[in-house]
Amino acid sequence: MRVSKNNKIIDAFADTHGRHREYHYDSKATDILVCAGDVCNGSDEEQLQDFFLWFAQQPAKYKLFVPGNHDLPFDLEPEHALQYIPTGVTYIEQGEILLDGIKFYILPARMGLHKETAPGHLPADIDILVTHCPPKDILDGDSHCGCPILRALVEKAKPKIHIFGHCHQTAGKRVRIGGTEFWNVAVCATS
């Protein structure tokens, strides 16, 4: 999915599950390329390595990676997983980053947030929030796999755009609710 902000083109995707080389976008026009996770299947380190080789070669000025629930090395062995992050790829577990005047905020919501570790609030001036899972009842499919804690945080912070994947059933859909545009950037349309 693509948006223009501050005269910059942002493309975002998630849920390639090892098929990242089949993902096509207008690479020559993209300034910021965002991946919202699930680039491999489970702990398949070969897929993970190949993804980062491919991702690093993309011509976007900035490449931002946020892991998903299938990118298990980032949960099971985070220090080991960091070795896969190549030069030119930005990995953030949680926090904000300013890219060409656009404020991104990342939360580690792979399957959802936990009450004990979730932040009490998000900054109020977020341009783009990136998570792997969706907020509860927003493009989270028939299974309603979204996170209620994330939904409450988003409703308070009101980011301009919230990018996520995880729910294949609503892949590629957008909806605007209360001033926030929600994007399910999953590209794998099956579970």
PyMOL commands that set and color helices and strands:
alter all, ss='L'
color gray80, all
select helices_A, chain A and resi 20-22+45-56+73-76+78-84+148-157+168-170
alter helices_A, ss='H'
color red, helices_A
select strands_A, chain A and resi 2-5+8-13+32-35+62-65+90-91+95-99+102-106+128-130+161-164+174-177+180-184
alter strands_A, ss='S'
color yellow, strands_A
deselect
rebuild
show_as cartoon
